[in-house]
Amino acid sequence: MAAVTWRQARCWCPSLLQVFRFPVAQVHLGRPTMRASQQDFENAMNQVKLLKQDPGNQVKLKLYALYKQATDGPCNVPKPGVFDLVNKAKWEAWNALGSLPKETARQNYVDLVSSLSPSSEASSQGTHGADEKVQESKDIVVSSEDGITKIMFNRPTKKNAITFQMYQDIMLALKNASTDNSAITVFTGAGDYYCSGNDLTNFTSAAGGMEEAASKGAVVLREFVNSFIDFPKPLVAVVNGPAVGISVTLLGLFDAVYASDKATFHTPFSHLGQSPEACSSYTFPRIMGSAKAAEVLLFGKKLTAREACAHGLVSEVFPESTFEKEVWTRLRAYAKLPPNSMRISKELIRKNEKEKLHEVNAEECTTLKARWLSDECINAIMNFVSRKAKLGRPQSS
Ligand SMILES: CCCCCCCCCC/C=C/CC(=O)SCCNC(=O)CCNC(=O)[C@H](O)C(C)(C)COP(=O)(O)OP(=O)(O)OC[C@H]1O[C@@H](n2cnc3c(N)ncnc32)[C@H](O)[C@@H]1OP(=O)(O)O
């Protein structure tokens, strides 16, 4: 429906840059709380006016929506009538942003404008079209095809363990995916593992002392998990093999989890002297009941894919031989569903617990920061680094 309306709108009004006037003078912004400052935002608005090439109607609609969200907040004006095609298309684009925070909208606006400017056209961020790589980074590969943005852990020789840089790349990928043309976003892993969790050398290789690394780690982790809590589109995990640590706990924030029958789910936090993250101290008991969650989070009980499915963490398990084919066929069909409807439904589902999730995330990060400085954790990491310990093997003291 939206596409038809938009096509009609385009016929009626070829120059939508004129229709979407960006009222710079009317901007009243609060104190910026994220990275894009008011100045960045205003610069971006000016940059839009200087664009040499028409960015296309889709992009202009997106810019309009982000601008309105950043300045006025969520759309709460009446929907224009069916014959007011242009304003209806603008309203729909704005409304689709749901309760996206003003600061995030402002940041996304700045990012989108910067991706349109000539200097960044050749940069690594790409243009979010169909079937193309949209983000180049060594260990996180992002591509977009058939309405699906795929974010792939791509460090198979290290079982896709997540480095500090990969946390940053994933946050950027999610930010881009939240406003790109795709309907759904999918995480998966390259090679035999889905992901072996946090790279245990993140802390040992960090510059500065442990105290500094732990403080930085807590900040990065909080921001990282926030980007999953706030992600507005359907988020799906295609778990192709074993998953460990944070790659498991994050699944509680996904909308659907499809697993190969060779996948396993392991959260060995006590073995590592650590504590749960990614809101799992809240989501896991809700998903699987407190008794099973305790086994998993306190005692590090590894779940098979079928067990994880029986306990509600996994949506469906597929035989390894047909896993990729079946899952991607299904996802391509899901990606054809009306995107606004999916976003709005997700927002309804998440709305009532978003605040709680942010609260839990903050508390888990504070707790983890202290854990990372504990002897229990430092010993466990040193044992791993010096090859004395691996999951499943008894730990030396
Ligand atoms: C400045 C600080 C910035 C911090 C940024 C934010 C921090 C956020 C932290 C969030 C907290 C998350 C908690 C967790 O995720 S806990 C889980 C951590 N993961 C593990 O404990 C897994 C450790 N790995 C293993 O036990 C085994 O490797 C394995 C996964 C069971 C696989 O065993 P297998 O025998 O099949 O294979 P190898 O052991 O030979 O592995 C191949 C190589 O991969 C390296 N590897 C694997 N996993 C990790 C890992 N998690 N961290 C670092 N390296 C890993 C392994 O060492 C091998 O490397 P090699 O070939 O060079 O020896």
The ligand as a Gaussian input file, in Angstrom:
#p B3LYP/6-31G(d) Opt

LIG

0 1
 C       38.946000      -2.302000      26.644000
 C       37.962000      -3.364000      26.870000
 C       36.915000      -3.474000      25.799000
 C       35.878000      -4.490000      26.157000
 C       34.709000      -4.452000      25.269000
 C       33.388000      -4.798000      25.912000
 C       33.396000      -6.010000      26.753000
 C       32.049000      -6.624000      26.829000
 C       32.101000      -7.920000      27.552000
 C       30.826000      -8.660000      27.478000
 C       30.906000      -9.937000      28.236000
 C       30.607000     -11.101000      27.695000
 C       30.736000     -12.376000      28.427000
 C       31.054000     -13.543000      27.525000
 O       30.892000     -13.537000      26.337000
 S       31.659000     -14.871000      28.352000
 C       32.119000     -16.019000      27.092000
 C       33.529000     -15.849000      26.676000
 N       33.893000     -16.927000      25.795000
 C       34.515000     -18.033000      26.201000
 O       34.787000     -18.247000      27.343000
 C       34.905000     -19.021000      25.109000
 C       36.375000     -19.296000      25.144000
 N       36.696000     -20.245000      24.086000
 C       36.719000     -21.575000      24.273000
 O       36.452000     -22.080000      25.329000
 C       37.034000     -22.426000      23.089000
 O       37.841000     -21.686000      22.230000
 C       35.771000     -22.909000      22.338000
 C       34.853000     -21.732000      21.972000
 C       35.016000     -23.931000      23.189000
 C       36.172000     -23.611000      21.018000
 O       37.098000     -24.638000      21.307000
 P       37.831000     -25.411000      20.084000
 O       38.748000     -26.395000      20.696000
 O       36.833000     -25.897000      19.128000
 O       38.641000     -24.265000      19.341000
 P       39.891000     -23.420000      19.885000
 O       39.833000     -23.275000      21.334000
 O       41.133000     -24.011000      19.326000
 O       39.588000     -22.001000      19.236000
 C       40.117000     -21.589000      17.991000
 C       40.801000     -20.263000      18.202000
 O       39.807000     -19.311000      18.617000
 C       40.230000     -18.670000      19.821000
 N       39.044000     -18.317000      20.598000
 C       37.902000     -18.973000      20.696000
 N       37.053000     -18.351000      21.501000
 C       37.679000     -17.246000      21.935000
 C       37.307000     -16.179000      22.807000
 N       36.090000     -16.120000      23.360000
 N       38.205000     -15.221000      23.034000
 C       39.411000     -15.229000      22.452000
 N       39.829000     -16.234000      21.609000
 C       38.963000     -17.213000      21.359000
 C       41.066000     -19.728000      20.501000
 O       41.903000     -19.134000      21.449000
 C       41.809000     -20.305000      19.319000
 O       42.813000     -19.381000      18.982000
 P       44.277000     -19.898000      18.512000
 O       44.021000     -20.688000      17.273000
 O       45.063000     -18.657000      18.316000
 O       44.775000     -20.762000      19.642000

